[in-house]
Amino acid sequence: MRVDELQTPVLAVDVDVLEFNLATMARALPGARLRPHVKAHKCTALAARQAAHGHTAFTCATISEMEGLARAGLGSDLLLANEVLDASRLGAIDGRVSIAVDSEATIRAAVAGGVCEVLIDVNVGLPRCGCEPARAGWLADVARRQGLEVRGVMGYEGHTMLVEDRATREAAVAVSMDSLRVAHADVGGEVVSAGGTGSYDCNTFATEIQAGSYALMDTAYAKLDLPFRPALFLVARVISVSRDYAVADCGLKALGMDHGDPMVDGGSVWFCSDEHLTFAPHEPLEVGDRVRVWPAHVDPTVAYHEQVRVVSGEDVVDSWPVDLRGW
């Protein structure tokens, strides 16, 4: 099958660009220096390719992702980088499981669920989960008294990821890691887990980086000075043409929009609605023409789709299920 034979809208990944991205990251952060975050692609077939490049420990955002990786034989070292209050499914996973904790309640949940290893999650500037740095050592002591092994600390400087000016981004990452350094001194442990695609090469304190978007990329990260290339796109068809604009058959229900509008080859996007993308084409288009649409945020975009078509040039060479969706 060729790309122009696919029913639209359809999610596609350029396998040659994907392999370039995976190899580029493997050279920059080999082996245990990278713990890929699978929330970006939610696909065990893609995770297997990451493992083939030497990245065999994974970060997850949901229990379902943890379970799916273990079923796929990729459970040698899984981290749920999120707090949960019912860890019973985690305790049943056949593999090494660690979980982030930031309170006595989440520590109790880990114990009750049969999870043996934890990381103390520290707030390093992103107003989300994580304890205050000064409280991390105390929480580690609580966890150890409950019989848990505290592997170290985790802190996500997510508020720095998309800062376009590199010097400003580096400075913000350094401030966040100063907070994590204070916490780690009190907590101990061999693991300092942090970072993402935007800080993969400037976060030098973390022992492991939790980058995920680097594999597929999106237009938000493409604005940064990163060596990774856009690999993920939607193929859509023009379903209506007016004098000044055209409409393609993909919209809010096919694209993650929290980072803004997507980009479309050969046109300027006006807006997206539920099932439509309205754009001004740079050259005349006809109903039935196909266009490539590049998402602004890869993670939620992938989560909308049941499968991703793997393409090389104009040929469809495989189809991968997006099998880590759900919770």
VOGU-3710 file (C-alpha; in Angstrom, 3 decimals, decimal comma):
1> mrvdelqtpv> 0,000/0,000/0,000  1,065/3,555/-0,671  0,454/6,586/1,517  -2,009/8,055/-0,993  -4,178/4,942/-0,630  -4,728/5,336/3,128  -8,152/6,252/4,442  -7,935/9,653/6,095  -7,366/11,081/8,582  -4,570/8,694/9,494
11> lavdvdvlef> -1,586/8,943/11,808  1,761/8,082/10,206  5,408/7,901/11,222  8,334/8,209/8,852  10,393/5,204/9,938  13,613/6,534/8,462  13,342/9,782/10,425  12,339/7,842/13,526  15,462/5,694/13,286  17,576/8,816/12,832
21> nlatmaralp> 16,105/10,275/16,029  16,591/7,076/18,015  20,202/6,715/16,876  20,945/10,381/17,558  19,680/10,089/21,127  21,504/6,792/21,670  24,776/8,507/20,825  24,020/11,457/23,101  22,645/9,477/26,059  23,666/5,834/25,753
31> garlrphvka> 22,215/3,007/27,807  21,021/3,882/31,292  21,560/7,612/30,758  18,137/7,705/29,065  14,876/6,345/30,455  12,495/7,011/27,520  9,047/8,268/28,456  6,513/6,133/26,618  3,629/8,548/27,206  4,876/10,317/24,073
41> hkctalaarq> 4,072/7,392/21,769  2,089/4,801/23,780  3,317/2,046/21,469  5,175/-1,119/22,462  6,515/-1,615/18,930  8,230/1,752/19,112  9,443/1,044/22,660  11,028/-2,151/21,357  12,970/-0,069/18,841  14,158/2,166/21,665
51> aahghtaftc> 15,285/-0,924/23,566  17,166/-2,122/20,493  19,152/1,119/20,711  20,156/0,267/24,284  17,411/2,118/26,169  15,799/-0,708/28,118  14,466/1,155/31,184  11,248/3,089/30,628  9,266/5,914/32,180  5,478/5,657/32,227
61> atisemegla> 2,646/8,028/33,040  -0,113/5,445/33,608  -0,512/2,016/35,121  -1,760/0,758/31,757  1,540/1,757/30,161  3,410/-0,163/32,857  1,293/-3,277/32,321  1,572/-3,129/28,548  5,352/-2,811/28,527  5,667/-5,757/30,908
71> raglgsdlll> 3,394/-7,909/28,727  5,583/-7,020/25,747  8,705/-8,254/27,545  9,975/-4,732/28,216  9,562/-4,717/31,986  13,180/-4,984/33,173  13,028/-1,533/34,837  9,785/0,454/34,787  9,166/3,749/36,560  5,692/5,166/37,052
81> anevldasrl> 6,611/8,846/37,213  3,270/9,712/38,721  1,499/9,458/42,049  -1,272/6,874/42,479  -3,486/6,027/45,414  -4,222/2,442/44,338  -1,060/0,536/43,400  -2,560/-2,959/43,513  -2,203/-3,479/39,744  1,425/-2,367/39,925
91> gaidgrvsia> 2,221/-5,007/42,528  0,953/-7,694/40,162  3,264/-6,719/37,284  5,910/-9,252/36,301  8,932/-6,984/36,188  10,865/-4,390/38,159  8,505/-1,630/39,203  9,270/1,700/40,849  6,834/4,467/41,612  7,037/8,167/42,411
101> vdseatiraa> 5,805/9,239/45,848  5,454/12,701/47,352  3,354/12,167/50,483  2,621/9,723/53,272  -0,586/8,761/51,436  1,235/7,728/48,272  3,819/5,864/50,339  1,020/3,921/52,033  -0,485/3,171/48,612  2,828/1,756/47,383
111> vaggvcevli> 3,117/-0,497/50,424  -0,502/-1,660/50,195  -0,106/-2,372/46,485  2,975/-4,506/46,889  5,402/-2,074/45,245  8,856/-2,356/46,779  10,839/0,517/45,234  10,120/4,236/45,110  11,602/7,557/44,077  10,892/10,661/46,120
121> dvnvglprcg> 9,198/13,083/43,745  10,396/16,648/44,321  8,828/19,913/43,159  11,602/21,664/41,224  9,523/24,560/39,931  6,670/23,040/37,927  3,457/23,465/39,963  2,354/19,863/39,665  3,222/16,839/41,820  6,279/16,703/44,061
131> ceparagwla> 7,143/17,532/47,651  9,124/20,566/48,742  12,881/19,869/48,552  13,322/20,361/52,301  10,715/17,669/52,995  12,229/15,008/50,723  14,622/13,522/53,296  11,844/13,150/55,848  9,612/11,392/53,310  12,465/9,053/52,402
141> dvarrqglev> 12,791/8,093/56,055  9,043/7,440/56,234  9,255/5,203/53,163  12,211/3,241/54,503  10,460/2,681/57,845  7,590/1,184/55,821  10,005/-1,309/54,285  10,401/0,388/50,902  13,656/0,761/49,036  14,221/4,399/48,149
151> rgvmgyeght> 16,153/4,400/44,875  16,680/8,154/44,857  14,823/11,264/43,715  12,854/12,509/40,746  12,093/16,058/39,671  10,671/17,249/36,374  11,627/20,719/35,162  8,739/20,719/32,706  8,288/24,477/32,879  11,677/24,862/31,149
161> mlvedratre> 11,196/22,400/28,286  9,893/24,756/25,605  11,902/27,880/26,460  13,224/28,806/23,013  16,313/30,787/24,020  18,941/28,194/24,884  20,809/30,273/27,455  17,577/31,068/29,287  16,545/27,413/29,161  19,900/26,237/30,509
171> aavavsmdsl> 19,747/28,732/33,372  16,214/27,658/34,309  17,198/23,973/34,230  20,167/24,714/36,496  17,916/26,435/39,057  15,577/23,427/39,084  18,434/20,995/39,484  19,826/23,013/42,391  16,568/22,209/44,197  16,836/18,542/43,278
181> rvahadvgge> 20,474/18,470/44,407  19,421/19,674/47,872  16,753/16,979/48,065  19,058/14,230/46,852  21,637/15,091/49,491  18,991/14,334/52,139  17,377/11,350/50,425  20,387/9,456/49,055  20,120/6,655/46,537  21,800/6,124/43,196
191> vvsaggtgsy> 19,030/7,497/40,950  18,443/11,127/40,054  15,678/11,027/37,447  14,733/14,241/35,640  14,710/16,059/32,350  12,993/15,710/29,024  13,522/16,355/25,347  14,061/20,075/25,884  16,807/19,581/28,486  18,315/16,270/27,400
201> dcntfateiq> 21,725/17,819/26,654  21,866/20,556/29,302  20,672/18,674/32,377  24,019/17,338/33,534  22,996/16,614/37,137  20,426/13,870/36,550  21,723/10,318/36,282  18,889/9,509/33,851  16,853/11,688/31,503  13,149/11,020/30,924
211> agsyalmdta> 12,890/12,326/27,356  10,031/11,044/25,222  9,080/13,462/22,442  12,506/13,239/20,776  11,497/10,039/18,978  8,566/11,519/17,035  8,891/15,276/17,634  6,268/17,987/17,115  6,128/21,587/16,011  6,533/22,926/19,560
221> yakldlpfrp> 9,866/21,148/20,067  10,879/21,877/16,473  11,254/25,540/17,492  14,194/24,620/19,735  17,812/24,018/18,761  17,489/20,237/18,856  19,035/17,683/16,471  15,848/15,607/16,168  13,561/15,727/13,137  9,756/15,620/12,815
231> alflvarvis> 8,713/12,009/12,221  5,000/11,989/13,075  2,284/13,488/10,891  -1,322/13,056/9,885  -2,378/12,417/6,324  -5,597/14,294/5,633  -7,691/14,983/2,532  -9,154/18,226/1,300  -12,923/17,898/1,567  -13,954/21,440/0,645
241> vsrdyavadc> -12,420/24,367/-1,223  -13,461/28,008/-1,141  -11,958/31,077/-2,750  -9,574/31,891/0,110  -9,287/28,670/2,052  -9,510/24,888/2,026  -10,779/22,412/4,602  -9,133/19,087/5,462  -10,756/16,156/7,242  -8,897/16,295/10,563
251> glkalgmdhg> -9,500/18,501/13,563  -9,601/18,679/17,342  -10,503/14,990/17,681  -7,353/13,930/15,816  -4,803/16,470/17,070  -3,408/17,557/20,429  -4,047/21,304/20,490  -2,778/22,394/23,912  0,471/23,666/22,332  -1,349/25,534/19,597
261> dpmvdggsvw> -2,386/24,925/16,018  -0,742/22,256/13,875  1,176/23,063/10,713  0,111/21,922/7,261  2,401/21,456/4,305  1,756/24,092/1,697  -0,622/26,194/3,740  -1,276/28,445/6,735  -3,658/27,098/9,371  -6,577/29,344/10,311
271> fcsdehltfa> -8,249/27,149/12,947  -9,352/23,633/13,853  -12,845/22,488/14,792  -14,065/19,046/15,787  -13,585/17,299/12,433  -12,162/20,069/10,260  -8,907/21,918/9,680  -9,355/25,223/7,863  -6,268/26,620/6,172  -5,147/28,978/3,441
281> pheplevgdr> -3,265/26,978/0,786  -0,195/28,521/-0,792  -1,088/26,920/-4,125  -4,547/26,023/-5,497  -5,957/22,727/-4,180  -8,816/20,548/-5,272  -11,232/18,407/-3,319  -9,579/15,030/-2,792  -6,008/16,340/-2,589  -3,962/15,011/0,311
291> vrvwpahvdp> -1,997/17,128/2,751  0,375/16,348/5,599  -0,468/17,874/8,954  2,194/18,219/11,664  0,917/18,236/15,272  2,014/20,823/17,816  1,995/18,277/20,676  2,800/14,679/19,917  1,644/13,047/23,204  -2,110/13,783/23,109
301> tvayheqvrv> -2,162/13,486/19,315  -0,991/9,871/19,436  -3,454/9,070/22,231  -6,376/9,916/19,922  -5,467/7,126/17,479  -5,701/3,341/17,623  -2,800/2,723/15,254  0,047/4,459/13,507  1,009/3,607/9,938  4,738/3,187/9,393
311> vsgedvvdsw> 5,909/4,714/6,132  9,139/4,917/4,188  8,969/7,447/1,402  5,531/6,966/-0,127  5,240/3,291/0,871  3,374/1,963/3,896  5,670/-0,694/5,347  3,952/-1,582/8,638  1,170/-0,721/11,058  1,760/-0,432/14,808
321> pvdlrgw> -1,071/-0,501/17,333  -1,107/2,349/19,830  -1,525/-0,298/22,502  -0,654/1,624/25,663  -3,702/3,922/25,700  -6,029/4,104/28,679  -5,314/4,082/32,377
//
